[in-house]
Amino acid sequence: MCLLQPVMCSQVLRVRGQAEDSSLQDRGQWASKAEFLLAVAGQIIGLGNVWRFPYLCYKNGGGVFLVPYMLFLVVCGVPLFLLETALGQFTSLGGVGAWMKICPLFAGLGFASQMMILHSCVYYIVILAWAFFYLCSSFQTRLPWSHCNNTWNTDSCRGFDRHNMSDLSENATSPVIEFWEREVLDLSASVDRLGSVNWRLALCLLLVWTVCYFCVWKGVKSTGKVVYVTATFPYLMLLVLLVRGVSLPGAVDGIVYYLKPNHTRLMDPQVWMDAGTQIFFSYGICLGSLTALGSYNKFNNDCYKDCFRLCLLNSSTSFIAGFAIFSVLGFMAQEQGVDIADVVQSGPGLAFIAYPRAVSMMPLPQLWAVCFFLMILMLGLDTQFVSLEALIMSVSDLYPTLIRRCHGREILLLLVCLVCFLIGLLMVTPGGLYVFQIYDHFSCSGASLLLLSVCQSVAIGWIYSADRFSNNIKAMIGYQPLCIFRLCWRYLTPAMCIGTFGFSLMFWSPLTLANGVTAPVWATVMGWTLTLSSVSLLPLWAIYSLMNTPGTLQQSRPGPLLSCTVITPPFILLELLHGTRARPRSVPPALGPAPLIRYIYIYIYAKASTWHLKFSSKMSIFISLLFLCVVISL
């Protein structure tokens, strides 16, 4: 019986995830564990580790920020990281296919995550186009952002080499800001004025998309080889910049400013909000990429230990990057005679304004500029093409007979790259920075990721059963994960995510764009449309599934066992929640939710079955939805 033999259950799911037609191209697997580890490391370790975590640490109390950060890491980050990786390895399917097999009613999770990946592919790569532009400019005899003798500089431009910034007038601008706004972006004064495409940035964007295409076009065979370079090279550059940074005068002041603890900040709810969102952003949770990458593993790969290794590597990289960044910022503050708070920035402002300004003050500035922007390119490049690989594989799993024949995969990849490139051209116009910020703020927002995290935890912790999923992991690796993971999937992770989600809604404020421009109403509407384009797929898919599943609440028919049924609800929910059709059976004592919840669950099922006798078949759909809401809330 499937209930008594979890290994057989896993084999059923495993076989269902494989191609049944021998004429189809092989789905592929990682050639070694190193390829998997490097690919996941390349996906989760990106620009946010370098330009967001150090800033948040400084802003939220220095070393004290590590307290809420570690709490969210243990309660949310690691459990969800293991959940998604193990889910992909267990089913050998991408983000959409895996949820269809495990919990069909929640397959909208897979579609929502793939939509988020598609949005991120559009705007994230624009950062790489900017970095490539800076990289090319770094080979000039004199860095163009280090002086005011360029054609794009204005009369208010003032150099800052060993100049006390307090002596400058309020209208003075620095050459690095003018290079960024006037030469690179040609930034317009209003969000309503997009202007024409900047052909130089467009060429940079095209070049980066071409590189991404050829990194992914042969699937895991090419991706697994490229990550040996893209995932390791940034660490070499980070080490070089760290050694150089700590040797500069003023570096100690910058590092102290980075880690100086301020215990009073723990009472500020915003600190906890920042810690939670940083975990979700930096670990790539709820984007489906971890599930896709895990699906290329061998069935007996120890994904449990891999999870701890990768999480440790990710957080350690963020922490060490802070030393490399703040040592340089401390040097720059000392050179200018200003406080470090006046030079610290986050996001693109750090990568394209603060750090280039600091580099221009060093000996051999061209060398350090090349090292820095090569690191930015590699950090972003592997995140980009690994996400692209996850998207293409998820679509291939849905339509294997159409895509995994001849050159179907290459054609699909080319179409995705072409469409994303054309949309991305909007972001290399004079008003493109505003469009970029709207995409960045709304398309993969913290609120969306938190909502998907809650649904993932409910689907695995309660509907599929945390105990059963833990048994599935045991079938793969030979031993049970710690009981804290089951506790997190059921209670702690949903509670933390719901609390953080509610806080983000209570303190929501309109988006402020570049140069202090407040986003107009149409921009906010466009942003929320981007958000709803992904999260709305959750209820839409559930309703679609209920509407198109044959039968009524009173019906029960035998069918293939795709997963082990814990509790048998009415027929429609039986198939959609557990991916199976079978006759009602007794509740196994070792499986399912807590006893009290289980008895309430069975009681609601019996009542719903009785009530259904008085209603039409269409009304049964409405009852099923109410039944689902009650069960999830319990």
For each residue, the residues with C-beta under 8 A, 3 or more apart:
1: 4 5
2: 5 8 9 12 561 564
3: 564 565 588 591
4: 1
5: 1 2 8 9
6: 9 10 468 471 472 474 475 564
7: 10 11 475
8: 2 5 11 12
9: 2 5 6 12 13 472 475 561 563 564
10: 6 7 13 14 90 299 472 475 476
11: 7 8 14 15
12: 2 8 9 15 16 560 561 562
13: 9 10 16 17 90 91 101 102 562 563
14: 10 11 17 18 90 91 92 299
15: 11 12 18
16: 12 13 91 101 562
17: 13 14 91 92 93 97 101 295 397
18: 14 15 27 92
19: 22 24 26 27 400 404
20:
21: 24 400 401
22: 19
23: 405
24: 19 21 400 401 404 405
25: 404 405 409
26: 19
27: 18 19 92 296 393 396 404
28: 219 220 221 296
29: 220 296 297 298
30: 33 35 36 39 220 224 296 297 298
31: 35 221 224
32: 35 36
33: 30 36 37 301 306
34: 37 38 228
35: 30 31 32 38 39 220 224 225 227 228
36: 30 32 33 39 40 293 294 296 297 301 306
37: 33 34 40 41 306 309 310
38: 34 35 41 42 227 228 231 232
39: 30 35 36 42 43 223 224 227 231 293 382 386
40: 36 37 43 44 85 290 293 306 310
41: 37 38 44 45 227 231 310 313 314
42: 38 39 45 227 230 231 382 383 386
43: 39 40 46 284 289 290 293 382 383 386 387
44: 40 41 282 283 284 290 310 314 383
45: 41 42 49 231 234 282 313 314 317 379 383
46: 43 49 282 379 380 382 383
47: 50 51 52 127 351 376 379 380 383
48: 51 52 53 278 281 282 318
49: 45 46 52 53 282 314 317 318 321 379
50: 47 53 54 238 321 325 350 351 375 376 379
51: 47 48 54 55 325 346 347 348 350 351
52: 47 48 49 55 56 278 281 282 346 347
53: 48 49 50 56 57 278 282 318 319 321 322
54: 50 51 57 58 258 318 321 322 325 326
55: 51 52 58 59 344 345 346 347 350
56: 52 53 59 60 65 274 275 278 346
57: 53 54 60 62 63 65 66 258 259 322
58: 54 55 62 257 258 322 326 344
59: 55 56 274 346
60: 56 57 64 65 265 268 270 271 274 275
61: 64 65 261 262 263 264 265 266 271
62: 57 58 65 257 258 259 260 261 262
63: 57 66 259 260 261
64: 60 61 67 261 262 263 265 266
65: 56 57 60 61 62 68 69 265 271 274 275
66: 57 63 69 70
67: 64 70 71 266
68: 65 71 72 266 271 272 275 276
69: 65 66 72 73 275 278 279 315
70: 66 67 73 74
71: 67 68 74 75 275
72: 68 69 75 76 77 272 275 276 278 279 496
73: 69 70 76 77 78 279 311 315
74: 70 71 77 78
75: 71 72 79 488 492 493 496
76: 72 73 79 80 276 279 280 285 453 488 492 493 496 497
77: 72 73 74 80 81 279 280 283 285 311
78: 73 74 81 82 307 308 311
79: 75 76 82 83 484 485 488 489 492 493
80: 76 77 83 84 283 285 286 453 456 457 493
81: 77 78 84 85 283 285 290 307 310 311
82: 78 79 85 86 303 304 307 473 481 485
83: 79 80 86 87 456 457 460 469 489
84: 80 81 87 88 285 286 288 290 291 294 456
85: 40 81 82 88 89 290 291 293 294 303 306 307
86: 82 83 89 90 294 303 304 469 472 473 476
87: 83 84 90 91 98 99 102 291 294 460
88: 84 85 91 92 93 94 95 98 290 291 292 293 294 295 297
89: 85 86 92 294 295 297 299 301 303 476
90: 10 13 14 86 87 98 299 472 473 476
91: 13 14 16 17 87 88 97 98 101 102 295
92: 14 17 18 27 88 89 295 299
93: 17 88 96 97 98 100 101 291 295 397
94: 88 97 98 110 288 291 292 295 390 393 394 395 396 397
95: 88 98 99 109 110 113 114 288 289 291 292 390 394
96: 93 99 100 107 110 111 114 288 394 395 397 398
97: 17 91 93 94 100 101 110 394 397 398
98: 87 88 90 91 93 94 95 101 102 110 291 295
99: 87 95 96 102 103 104 106 107 108 109 110 459
100: 93 96 97 104 107 110 579
101: 13 16 17 91 93 97 98 104 562 563 579
102: 13 87 91 98 99 459 460 464 563 579
103: 99 106 107 459 460 463 464 576 577 578 579
104: 99 100 101 107 545 575 576 577 579
105: 463 542 545 546 573 576 577 628
106: 99 103 109 455 459 463 538 542
107: 96 99 100 103 104 110 111 541 545
108: 99 111 112 537 538 539 540 541 542
109: 95 99 106 112 113 286 452 455 456 459 538
110: 94 95 96 97 98 99 100 107 113 114 288 291 394
111: 96 107 108 114 115 537 541
112: 108 109 115 116 448 452 534 535 537 538
113: 95 109 110 116 117 286 287 288 452 534
114: 95 96 110 111 117 118 288 390 391 394 395
115: 111 112 118 119 533 534 537
116: 112 113 119 120 286 287 288 443 444 448 534
117: 113 114 120 121 287 288 289 387 388 390 391
118: 114 115 121 122 391 416 420
119: 115 116 122 123 439 443 444 530 533 534
120: 116 117 123 124 287 387 443 444
121: 117 118 124 125 384 387 388 391 416 420
122: 118 119 125 420 423 424 439 443
123: 119 120 126 424 427 436 439 440 443
124: 120 121 127 128 380 383 384 387
125: 121 122 128 129 205 208 209 212 380 384 420 424
126: 123 129 130 205 424 427 428 432 436
127: 47 124 130 131 348 351 376 380
128: 124 125 131 132 208 376 377 380 381 384
129: 125 126 132 133 201 204 205 208 428
130: 126 127 133 134 184 201 204 348 352
131: 127 128 134 135 351 373 376 377 380
132: 128 129 135 136 204 207 208 373 377
133: 129 130 136 137 184 200 201 204
134: 130 131 137 138 184 352 356 369 373
135: 131 132 138 139 369 370 373 374 377
136: 132 133 139 204
137: 133 134 140 143 144 145
138: 134 135 143 366 369 370 373
139: 135 136 366 370
140: 137 143 144 366
141:
142: 146 147
143: 137 138 140 146 147 356 359 360 365 366 369
144: 137 140 147 150 175 179 183
145: 137 175 176 178 179 180 356 357 360
146: 142 143 159 161 175 176 360 365
147: 142 143 144 150 159 175
148: 153 157 158 159 175 178
149: 153
150: 144 147 153 175 178 179 183
151:
152: 178 179 182 183
153: 148 149 150 157 175 178 182
154: 157 173 178 182
155:
156: 169 171 172 173
157: 148 153 154 172 173 174 175 178
158: 148 163 168 172 173 174
159: 146 147 148 163 174 175
160: 163 165 174 175 336 357
161: 146 335 360 361
162: 335 361
163: 158 159 160 167 168 336
164: 167 336 337 338
165: 160 168 336 337 338 342
166: 337 338
167: 163 164
168: 158 163 165 172
169: 156 172
170:
171: 156
172: 156 157 158 168 169
173: 154 156 157 158 177 178
174: 157 158 159 160 177 178 357
175: 144 145 146 147 148 150 153 157 159 160 178 179
176: 145 146 179 180 353 356 357 360
177: 173 174 180 181 353
178: 145 148 150 152 153 154 157 173 174 175 181 182 183
179: 144 145 150 152 175 176 182 183 184 356
180: 145 176 177 183 184 185 352 353
181: 177 178 184 185 186 187
182: 152 153 154 178 179 185 186 187
183: 144 150 152 178 179 180 186
184: 130 133 134 179 180 181 201 352
185: 180 181 182 198 430 432 433
186: 181 182 183 195 198 430
187: 181 182 430 431 433 514 515
188: 191 193 194 195 430 431
189: 193 515
190: 193 431 517
191: 188 431 434 513 517 519 520 523
192: 431 520
193: 188 189 190 430 431
194: 188 426 429 430 431 432 435
195: 186 188 429 430 431
196: 429 430
197: 201 202 425 428 429
198: 185 186 201 202 428 429 430 432
199: 202 203
200: 133 203 204
201: 129 130 133 184 197 198 204 205 428
202: 197 198 199 205 206 425 428
203: 199 200 206 207
204: 129 130 132 133 136 200 201 207 208
205: 125 126 129 201 202 208 209 421 424 425 428
206: 202 203 209 210 421
207: 132 203 204 210 211
208: 125 128 129 132 204 205 211 212 381 384
209: 125 205 206 212 213 417 420 421
210: 206 207 213 214
211: 207 208 214 215 381 385
212: 125 208 209 215 216 381 384 385 388 417
213: 209 210 216 217 413 414 417
214: 210 211 217 222
215: 211 212 222 223 226 230 381 385
216: 212 213 219 222 223 385 388 389 392 413
217: 213 214 222 409 410 413
218: 221 222 223
219: 28 216 222 223 389 392 393 409
220: 28 29 30 35 223 224 296 389
221: 28 31 218 224 225
222: 214 215 216 217 218 219 225 226
223: 39 215 216 218 219 220 226 227 385 386 389
224: 30 31 35 39 220 221 227
225: 35 221 222 228
226: 215 222 223 229 230 382 385
227: 35 38 39 41 42 223 224 230 231 382 386
228: 34 35 38 225 231 232
229: 226 232 233 378
230: 42 215 226 227 233 234 378 381 382 385
231: 38 39 41 42 45 227 228 234 382
232: 38 228 229 235 236
233: 229 230 236 237 374 375 378
234: 45 230 231 237 238 375 378 379
235: 232 238 239 317
236: 232 233 239 240
237: 233 234 240 241 371 372 374 375 378
238: 50 234 235 241 242 317 320 321 324 375
239: 235 236 242 243
240: 236 237 243 244 371
241: 237 238 244 245 324 328 368 371 372 375
242: 238 239 245 246 320 323 324 327
243: 239 240 246 247
244: 240 241 247 248 362 368
245: 241 242 248 251 323 324 325 327 328 331
246: 242 243 251 255 323 327
247: 243 244 251
248: 244 245 251 327 328 330 331 362
249: 331 334
250: 253 254 330 331 332 333 334 335
251: 245 246 247 248 254 255 327 328 330 331
252: 255 256 330
253: 250 256 257 330 333 334 340
254: 250 251 257 258 326 327 328 329 330 331 333 340
255: 246 251 252 258 259 323 326 327 330
256: 252 253 259 260
257: 58 62 253 254 260 326 330 340 341
258: 54 57 58 62 254 255 322 323 325 326
259: 57 62 63 255 256 322
260: 62 63 256 257
261: 61 62 63 64
262: 61 62 64 265
263: 61 64 266
264: 61 267 268
265: 60 61 64 65 262 268 271
266: 61 64 67 68 263 271
267: 264
268: 60 264 265 271 272
269: 272 273 503 507
270: 60 273 274 507
271: 60 61 65 68 265 266 268 274 275
272: 68 72 268 269 275 276 500 503
273: 269 270 276 277 500 503 504 507
274: 56 59 60 65 270 271 277 278
275: 56 60 65 68 69 71 72 271 272 278 279
276: 68 72 76 272 273 279 280 446 450 496 497 500
277: 273 274 280 281 446 449 500 504
278: 48 52 53 56 69 72 274 275 281 282
279: 69 72 73 76 77 275 276 282 283 285
280: 76 77 276 277 283 285 286 446 449 450 453
281: 48 52 277 278 444 446 449
282: 44 45 46 48 49 52 53 278 279 314 318
283: 44 77 80 81 279 280 311 314
284: 43 44 287 289 290
285: 76 77 80 81 84 279 280 290 449 453
286: 80 84 109 113 116 280 449 452 453 456
287: 113 116 117 120 284 290 387 390 444
288: 84 94 95 96 110 113 114 116 117 291 292 390 391 394
289: 43 95 117 284 292 293 386 387 390
290: 40 43 44 81 84 85 88 284 285 287 293 294
291: 84 85 87 88 93 94 95 98 110 288 294 295 390
292: 88 94 95 288 289 295 296 389 390 393 394
293: 36 39 40 43 85 88 289 290 296 386 389 390
294: 36 84 85 86 87 88 89 290 291 297 303
295: 17 88 89 91 92 93 94 98 291 292 393
296: 27 28 29 30 36 220 292 293
297: 29 30 36 88 89 294 301 303
298: 29 30 301
299: 10 14 89 90 92 476
300: 476 477 478
301: 33 36 89 297 298 306 476 477
302: 305 306 477
303: 82 85 86 89 294 297 306 307 473 476 477
304: 82 86 307 308 473 477 479 481
305: 302 308 309
306: 33 36 37 40 85 301 302 303 309 310
307: 78 81 82 85 303 304 310 311
308: 78 304 305 311 312
309: 37 305 306 312 313
310: 37 40 41 44 81 306 307 313 314
311: 73 77 78 81 283 307 308 314 315
312: 308 309 315 316
313: 41 45 309 310 316 317
314: 41 44 45 49 282 283 310 311 317 318
315: 69 73 311 312 318 319
316: 312 313 319 320
317: 45 49 235 238 313 314 320 321
318: 48 49 53 54 282 314 315 321 322
319: 53 315 316 322 323
320: 238 242 316 317 323 324
321: 49 50 53 54 238 317 318 324 325
322: 53 54 57 58 258 259 318 319 325 326
323: 242 245 246 255 258 319 320 326 327
324: 238 241 242 245 320 321 327 328
325: 50 51 54 245 258 321 322 328 329 350 355
326: 54 58 254 255 257 258 322 323 329 330 340 344
327: 242 245 246 248 251 254 255 323 324 330 331
328: 241 245 248 251 254 324 325 331 332 355 358 359
329: 254 325 326 332 333 340 343 344 354 358
330: 248 250 251 252 253 254 255 257 326 327 333 334 340
331: 245 248 249 250 251 254 327 328 334 335 358 361 362
332: 250 328 329 335 336 343 354 357 358 361
333: 250 253 254 329 330 336 338 339 340 342 343
334: 249 250 253 330 331 337
335: 161 162 250 331 332 361
336: 160 163 164 165 332 333 343
337: 164 165 166 334
338: 164 165 166 333 342 343
339: 333 342
340: 253 254 257 326 329 330 333 343 344
341: 257 344
342: 165 333 338 339
343: 329 332 333 336 338 340 354 357 358
344: 55 58 326 329 340 341 350 354
345: 55 349 350 353 354
346: 51 52 55 56 59 349 350
347: 51 52 55 350 351
348: 51 127 130 351 352 353
349: 345 346 352 353 354
350: 50 51 55 325 344 345 346 347 353 354 355
351: 47 50 51 127 131 347 348 355 376
352: 130 134 180 184 348 349 355 356
353: 176 177 180 345 348 349 350 356 357
354: 329 332 343 344 345 349 350 357 358
355: 325 328 350 351 352 358 359 372
356: 134 143 145 176 179 352 353 359 360 369 372
357: 145 160 174 176 332 343 353 354 360 361
358: 328 329 331 332 343 354 355 361 362
359: 143 328 355 356 362 365 368 369 372
360: 143 145 146 161 176 356 357 365 369
361: 161 162 331 332 335 357 358 365
362: 244 248 331 358 359 365 368
363:
364: 367 368
365: 143 146 359 360 361 362 368 369
366: 138 139 140 143 369 370
367: 364 370 371
368: 241 244 359 362 364 365 371 372
369: 134 135 138 143 356 359 360 365 366 372 373
370: 135 138 139 366 367 373 374
371: 237 240 241 367 368 374 375
372: 237 241 355 356 359 368 369 375 376
373: 131 132 134 135 138 369 370 376 377
374: 135 233 237 370 371 377 378
375: 50 233 234 237 238 241 371 372 378 379
376: 47 50 127 128 131 351 372 373 379 380
377: 128 131 132 135 373 374 380 381
378: 229 230 233 234 237 374 375 381 382
379: 45 46 47 49 50 234 375 376 382 383
380: 46 47 124 125 127 128 131 376 377 383 384
381: 128 208 211 212 215 230 377 378 384 385
382: 39 42 43 46 226 227 230 231 378 379 385 386
383: 42 43 44 45 46 47 124 379 380 386 387
384: 121 124 125 128 208 212 380 381 387 388
385: 211 212 215 216 223 226 230 381 382 388 389
386: 39 42 43 223 227 289 293 382 383 389 390
387: 43 117 120 121 124 287 289 383 384 390 391
388: 117 121 212 216 384 385 391 392 413 416 417
389: 216 219 220 223 292 293 385 386 392 393
390: 94 95 114 117 287 288 289 291 292 293 386 387 393 394
391: 114 117 118 121 288 387 388 394 395 416
392: 216 219 388 389 395 396 409 412 413 416
393: 27 94 219 292 295 389 390 396 397
394: 94 95 96 97 110 114 288 292 390 391 397 398
395: 94 96 114 391 392 398 399 403 412
396: 27 94 392 393 399 400 403 404 409 412
397: 17 93 94 96 97 393 394 400
398: 96 97 394 395
399: 395 396 402 403
400: 19 21 24 396 397 403 404
401: 21 24 404 405
402: 399 405 408
403: 395 396 399 400 408 409 412
404: 19 24 25 27 396 400 401 408 409
405: 23 24 25 401 402 408
406:
407: 410 411
408: 402 403 404 405 411 412
409: 25 217 219 392 396 403 404 412 413
410: 217 407 413 414
411: 407 408 414 415
412: 392 395 396 403 408 409 415 416
413: 213 216 217 388 392 409 410 416 417
414: 213 410 411 417 418
415: 411 412 418 419
416: 118 121 388 391 392 412 413 419 420
417: 209 212 213 388 413 414 420 421
418: 414 415 421 422
419: 415 416 422 423
420: 118 121 122 125 209 416 417 423 424
421: 205 206 209 417 418 424 425
422: 418 419 425
423: 122 419 420 426
424: 122 123 125 126 205 420 421 427 428
425: 197 202 205 421 422 428 429
426: 194 423 429 432 435
427: 123 126 424 432 433 435 436 439
428: 126 129 197 198 201 202 205 424 425 432
429: 194 195 196 197 198 425 426 432 435
430: 185 186 187 188 193 194 195 196 198
431: 187 188 190 191 192 193 194 195 434 435
432: 126 185 194 198 426 427 428 429 435 436
433: 185 187 427 436 437 513 514
434: 191 431 437 438 513 514 517 519 523
435: 194 426 427 429 431 432 438 439
436: 123 126 427 432 433 439 440
437: 433 434 440 441 511 513 514
438: 434 435 441 442 511 513 519 523 526 527 530
439: 119 122 123 427 435 436 442 443 530
440: 123 436 437 443 444
441: 437 438 445 511 527
442: 438 439 445 511 526 527 528 530 531
443: 116 119 120 122 123 439 440 527 530 531 534
444: 116 119 120 281 287 440 448 449
445: 441 442 448 449 531
446: 276 277 280 281 449 450 500 504
447: 450 451 501 504 505 531
448: 112 116 444 445 451 452 531 534 535
449: 277 280 281 285 286 444 445 446 452 453
450: 276 280 446 447 453 454 497 498 500 501 504
451: 447 448 454 455 497 501 535 538
452: 109 112 113 286 448 449 455 456 535 538
453: 76 80 280 285 286 449 450 456 457 493 494 497
454: 450 451 457 458 494 497 498 501
455: 106 109 451 452 458 459 538
456: 80 83 84 109 286 452 453 459 460
457: 80 83 453 454 460 461 488 489 490 493 494 497
458: 454 455 461 462 463 494 632
459: 99 102 103 106 109 455 456 462 463 464
460: 83 87 102 103 456 457 463 464 465 466 469 489
461: 457 458 464 465 466 486 489 490 491 493 494
462: 458 459 465 466 490 593 631 632
463: 103 105 106 458 459 460 577 578 631 632
464: 102 103 459 460 461 468 469 563 566 578
465: 460 461 462 468 469 566 591 592 593
466: 460 461 462 469 470 485 486 489 490
467: 470 471 486 590 591 592
468: 6 464 465 471 472 563 564 566 591
469: 83 86 460 464 465 466 472 473 489
470: 466 467 473 474 480 481 485 486
471: 6 467 468 474 475 480
472: 6 9 10 86 90 468 469 475 476
473: 82 86 90 303 304 469 470 476 477 480 481
474: 6 470 471 477 478 479 480 481
475: 6 7 9 10 471 472
476: 10 86 89 90 299 300 301 303 472 473
477: 300 301 302 303 304 473 474
478: 300 474
479: 304 474
480: 470 471 473 474 483
481: 82 304 470 473 474 485 486
482: 485
483: 480 486 487
484: 79 487 488
485: 79 82 466 470 481 482 488 489
486: 461 466 467 470 481 483 489 490
487: 483 484 490 491 492
488: 75 76 79 457 484 485 491 492 493
489: 79 83 457 460 461 466 469 485 486 493
490: 457 461 462 466 486 487 494 593
491: 461 487 488 494 495
492: 75 76 79 487 488 495 496
493: 75 76 79 80 453 457 461 488 489 496 497
494: 453 454 457 458 461 490 491 497 498
495: 491 492 498 499
496: 72 75 76 276 492 493 499 500
497: 76 276 450 451 453 454 457 493 494 500 501
498: 450 454 494 495 501 502
499: 495 496 502 503
500: 272 273 276 277 446 450 496 497 503 504
501: 447 450 451 454 497 498 504 505
502: 498 499 505 506
503: 269 272 273 499 500 506 507
504: 273 277 446 447 450 500 501 507 508
505: 447 501 502 508
506: 502 503
507: 269 270 273 503 504
508: 504 505
509:
510: 518 519 524
511: 437 438 441 442 518 519 523 524 527
512: 516 517 518 519
513: 191 433 434 437 438 516 517 518 519 523
514: 187 433 434 437 517
515: 187 189
516: 512 513
517: 190 191 434 512 513 514
518: 510 511 512 513
519: 191 434 438 510 511 512 513 523 524 527
520: 191 192 523 524
521: 524 525
522: 525 526
523: 191 434 438 511 513 519 520 526 527
524: 510 511 519 520 521 527 528
525: 521 522 528 529
526: 438 442 522 523 529 530
527: 438 441 442 443 511 519 523 524 530 531
528: 442 524 525 531 532
529: 525 526 532 533
530: 119 438 439 442 443 526 527 533 534
531: 442 443 445 447 448 527 528 534 535
532: 528 529 535 536
533: 115 119 529 530 536 537
534: 112 113 115 116 119 443 448 530 531 537
535: 112 448 451 452 531 532 538
536: 532 533 539 540
537: 108 111 112 115 533 534 540 541
538: 106 108 109 112 451 452 455 535 541 542
539: 108 536 542 543
540: 108 536 537 543 544
541: 107 108 111 537 538 544 545
542: 105 106 108 538 539 545 546 576 625 628
543: 539 540 546 547 625
544: 540 541 547 548
545: 104 105 107 541 542 548 549 576
546: 105 542 543 549 572 576 621 624 625
547: 543 544 621
548: 544 545
549: 545 546 572 575 576
550:
551: 555 557 571 572
552: 555 571 572 612 617 620
553: 570 571 572 608 609 612 620 623 624
554: 570 571 609 612 613
555: 551 552 571
556: 568 571 574 581 582 583 584
557: 551 571 581
558: 581 582 583
559: 575 580 581 582
560: 12 580 581
561: 2 9 12 564 565 580 582
562: 12 13 16 101 579 580
563: 9 13 101 102 464 468 578 579 580
564: 2 3 6 9 468 561 578 591
565: 3 561 568 574 578 580 582 585
566: 464 465 468 578 587 588 591 592
567: 587 592 593 598 601 602 605
568: 556 565 574 582 583 584 585 605
569: 573 574 577 601 605 627 631
570: 553 554 573 574 605 608 609 612 624 627
571: 551 552 553 554 555 556 557 574 575 581
572: 546 549 551 552 553 575 576 620 621 624
573: 105 569 570 576 577 624 627 628
574: 556 565 568 569 570 571 577 578 580 581 582
575: 104 549 559 571 572 578 579 580 581
576: 103 104 105 542 545 546 549 572 573 579
577: 103 104 105 463 569 573 574 628
578: 103 463 464 563 564 565 566 574 575
579: 100 101 102 103 104 562 563 575 576
580: 559 560 561 562 563 565 574 575
581: 556 557 558 559 560 571 574 575
582: 556 558 559 561 565 568 574 585
583: 556 558 568
584: 556 568
585: 565 568 582
586:
587: 566 567 591 592 598 602
588: 3 566 591 592
589:
590: 467
591: 3 465 467 468 564 566 587 588
592: 465 467 566 567 587 588 598
593: 462 465 490 567 597 598 601
594: 597 598
595: 598 599
596: 599 600
597: 593 594 600 601 634
598: 567 587 592 593 594 595 601 602
599: 595 596 602 603
600: 596 597 603 604 634
601: 567 569 593 597 598 604 605 631 634
602: 567 587 598 599 605 606
603: 599 600 606 607
604: 600 601 607 608 627 630 631
605: 567 568 569 570 601 602 608 609 627
606: 602 603 609 610
607: 603 604 610 611
608: 553 570 604 605 611 612 623 627
609: 553 554 570 605 606 612 613
610: 606 607 613
611: 607 608 614 615 623
612: 552 553 554 570 608 609 615 619 620 623
613: 554 609 610
614: 611
615: 611 612 619 620 623
616: 619 620
617: 552 620 621
618: 621 622
619: 612 615 616 622 623
620: 552 553 572 612 615 616 617 623 624
621: 546 547 572 617 618 624 625
622: 618 619 625 626
623: 553 608 611 612 615 619 620 626 627
624: 546 553 570 572 573 620 621 627 628
625: 542 543 546 621 622 628 629
626: 622 623 629 630
627: 569 570 573 604 605 608 623 624 630 631
628: 105 542 573 577 624 625 631 632
629: 625 626 632 633
630: 604 626 627 633 634
631: 462 463 569 601 604 627 628 634
632: 458 462 463 628 629
633: 629 630
634: 597 600 601 630 631
